[in-house]
């Protein structure tokens, strides 16, 4: 009986050992890869901007056959004026990896103006000239590099500005006239934008714009011609931007 019990115990232990050997190895599960959110700059956006602008205005007489005009051909003035600059913008961006390309249009109002009393040229020395640049539009292309929520970009394209030049013979008032022209030109700039959320973006931008020369006839109702070649030689602006971007979810990067 004792020998039978020992045999049964040995058989049971052997069976347990065989069962343990037949068990499959524990499977190894790799830790999940971390997912990093990447800011998506692609899509349509609209917004507003506000800041300051500086204008260099120039006008040179080309003809004077009036009785009231003081300047002769070749005489003229140049003046610098500054003011508030602000308006709206809209555009669309395409993103490929870290490169962002887009097109943007802007409309801005500005309050750049000045007044000059002639105390240098002519017999009367009392012509008072006034000028102002009051609104401006641009259509530009943009190209930049995105560093997650940061976008560093350059831009360039078309610019146009509405400009007015006027004169009055001040002592006494014997003649006056004014004319307004739209000046075509070009613009270049650079900026930085930061995506606060998937849709809201803030930024800073600087632009330089230059414009064509046009002829202004300032004789008004007076007999004769009082003509000037005039232009805003350049307009420089620096603005703070706020934009809202439509349909731009955060993209997961593995």
C-alpha positions in Angstrom: 0.0 0.0 0.0 2.8 2.3 0.9 4.5 1.7 -2.5 1.2 2.4 -4.2 0.9 5.8 -2.5 4.4 6.8 -3.5 3.8 5.8 -7.1 0.6 7.9 -7.3 2.4 11.0 -5.8 5.2 10.7 -8.3 2.7 10.4 -11.2 0.9 13.5 -10.0 4.1 15.6 -9.8 5.1 14.5 -13.2 1.8 15.4 -14.6 2.0 18.9 -13.0 5.5 19.5 -14.4 4.3 18.5 -17.9 1.3 20.9 -17.6 3.6 23.8 -16.5 5.9 23.1 -19.4 3.0 23.2 -21.9 1.9 26.7 -20.7 2.4 29.4 -23.4 4.9 32.2 -22.7 3.4 35.4 -21.4 2.9 37.8 -24.4 4.9 41.1 -24.4 2.9 44.3 -25.0 4.9 47.3 -26.3 4.1 50.6 -24.5 2.0 53.0 -26.6 3.8 55.6 -28.6 3.2 59.2 -27.3 1.1 61.3 -29.6 2.2 65.0 -30.0 -0.3 67.5 -31.2 0.8 69.6 -34.2 -0.8 73.0 -35.0 -2.6 73.1 -38.3 -2.1 76.4 -40.1 -4.1 75.4 -43.2 -7.5 77.0 -44.0 -9.4 80.2 -44.5 -9.1 83.0 -41.9 -10.3 86.6 -41.4 -9.3 89.2 -38.9 -8.4 92.7 -38.0 -5.2 94.7 -37.5 -4.3 98.0 -35.8 -1.1 100.0 -35.4 0.7 103.0 -36.9 2.0 104.1 -40.3 4.5 106.6 -41.6 4.3 108.3 -45.0 6.8 110.2 -47.1 4.9 112.6 -49.4 6.5 114.4 -52.3 5.2 116.9 -54.9 7.1 118.9 -57.5 5.6 121.5 -59.8 5.6 120.8 -63.5 3.6 123.7 -64.9 2.3 127.1 -63.6 0.4 129.5 -65.8 -2.0 130.7 -63.0 -1.9 134.2 -61.4 -2.0 132.8 -57.9 0.5 129.9 -57.9 3.9 130.7 -56.4 5.9 127.7 -57.5 7.8 127.3 -60.8 8.6 124.0 -62.6 11.1 122.1 -60.6 10.1 123.6 -57.3 8.5 121.4 -54.7 8.3 119.9 -51.2 8.7 116.7 -49.4 7.1 116.0 -46.0 6.8 113.1 -43.6 3.5 112.3 -41.7 2.4 109.6 -39.4 -0.9 108.4 -38.0 -3.1 105.5 -36.9 -3.3 102.6 -39.3 -5.9 99.8 -39.1 -8.4 97.6 -40.9 -9.3 94.1 -41.9 -7.6 91.2 -43.6 -8.7 87.8 -45.0 -6.7 84.9 -46.5 -6.1 81.2 -47.0 -3.1 79.1 -46.0 -1.8 75.8 -47.4 0.5 73.7 -45.2 3.0 71.0 -46.3 5.1 69.7 -43.4 6.5 72.8 -41.7 6.1 75.0 -44.8 3.1 77.3 -45.0 2.0 79.1 -48.2 -0.9 81.5 -48.6 -2.6 84.5 -50.1 -4.0 87.5 -48.3 -5.9 90.7 -49.0 -6.1 93.7 -46.7 -8.1 97.0 -46.5 -6.8 99.6 -44.1 -7.6 103.2 -43.2 -4.9 105.6 -42.2 -4.7 109.1 -41.0 -1.4 110.3 -42.5 -1.5 114.0 -43.5 0.5 117.2 -43.5 0.5 120.9 -44.4 3.3 123.1 -45.8 3.3 126.9 -46.2 5.6 128.0 -49.0 8.2 130.3 -47.6 10.9 129.3 -50.0 9.8 129.6 -53.7 8.0 132.3 -55.7 7.0 135.9 -55.3 4.0 135.6 -53.0 5.4 132.9 -50.7 1.9 132.2 -49.4 0.8 129.0 -51.1 -0.4 126.5 -48.5 -0.2 122.9 -49.6 -2.1 120.1 -47.8 -2.0 116.3 -48.4 -3.4 113.2 -47.0 -3.3 109.4 -47.6 -6.5 108.0 -46.2 -6.9 104.3 -47.2 -4.9 101.5 -48.6 -5.4 98.0 -50.0 -3.0 95.1 -50.7 -3.1 91.6 -52.3 0.0 89.6 -51.3 1.4 86.1 -51.3 2.8 84.7 -48.0 5.4 82.0 -47.3 6.6 80.9 -43.9 7.9 78.2 -41.7 5.8 76.8 -38.9 7.3 75.7 -35.5 4.2 74.1 -34.0 2.1 77.1 -32.8 4.5 79.7 -34.2 4.6 80.9 -37.8 7.4 83.1 -39.2 6.6 84.4 -42.6 7.4 86.9 -45.4 5.0 88.5 -47.8 4.9 90.5 -51.0 2.7 91.7 -53.8 0.4 94.6 -54.9 -0.4 97.7 -52.9 -2.6 100.7 -53.7 -3.3 103.9 -51.8 -5.8 106.8 -52.1 -4.0 110.1 -52.0 -5.1 113.8 -52.0 -3.2 117.0 -52.7 -4.6 120.5 -52.4 -3.4 124.1 -52.4 -4.8 127.5 -51.3 -3.3 130.9 -51.9 -3.5 132.1 -48.3 -3.0 135.9 -48.2 -5.4 136.9 -49.6 -7.2 133.8 -51.0 -6.9 134.4 -54.8 -7.0 130.7 -55.9 -7.2 127.1 -54.7 -7.6 123.6 -56.0 -7.4 120.0 -55.1 -7.3 116.5 -56.7 -7.4 112.9 -55.5 -5.7 109.9 -57.2 -5.4 106.2 -56.6 -1.7 105.2 -56.7 -0.6 101.7 -57.7 2.5 100.2 -56.1 4.1 97.2 -54.4 4.6 96.0 -50.9 6.9 93.6 -48.9 6.7 92.6 -45.3 7.4 90.1 -42.6 5.6 88.9 -39.5 5.1 86.4 -36.7 1.9 84.7 -35.7 1.0 82.5 -32.7 -1.9 80.1 -32.5 -3.5 80.6 -29.2 -6.1 78.0 -29.9 -7.0 75.9 -32.9 -8.9 78.9 -34.3 -7.6 82.1 -32.7 -4.3 83.6 -33.8 -2.4 86.7 -32.7 0.6 88.3 -34.5 2.9 91.2 -35.3 3.7 92.5 -38.8 5.8 95.1 -40.5 5.3 96.2 -44.1 7.0 98.6 -46.5 5.1 99.9 -49.6 6.1 102.2 -52.4 3.9 103.9 -55.1 3.9 105.4 -58.6 4.0 109.1 -59.4 0.9 110.8 -60.8 0.1 114.3 -62.1 -2.2 116.5 -60.1 -3.9 119.6 -61.5 -4.4 122.1 -58.7 -5.6 125.2 -60.6 -9.1 124.7 -59.5 -11.5 127.3 -60.9 -8.6 129.7 -61.7 -7.5 130.3 -65.2 -4.4 128.4 -66.3 -2.6 125.3 -65.1 -0.9 124.6 -61.7 0.3 121.0 -62.2 2.4 118.7 -59.9 4.1 115.3 -60.1 3.2 113.9 -56.7 3.2 110.6 -54.9 3.5 108.9 -51.5 7.1 107.9 -51.9 6.6 105.1 -49.3 4.3 104.0 -46.5 5.7 101.9 -43.6 3.3 100.3 -41.2 3.6 98.1 -38.0 0.5 96.4 -36.7 -0.8 93.9 -34.2 -3.1 91.3 -35.8 -5.9 89.1 -34.5 -7.4 86.4 -36.8 -10.0 83.7 -36.6 -9.2 80.5 -38.6 -12.0 78.3 -39.8 -12.0 74.5 -39.8 -8.5 73.8 -38.6 -8.3 71.0 -36.1 -5.1 70.0 -34.3 -3.3 67.3 -36.2 -1.8 64.3 -34.3 1.9 63.6 -35.1 3.3 60.1 -34.2 
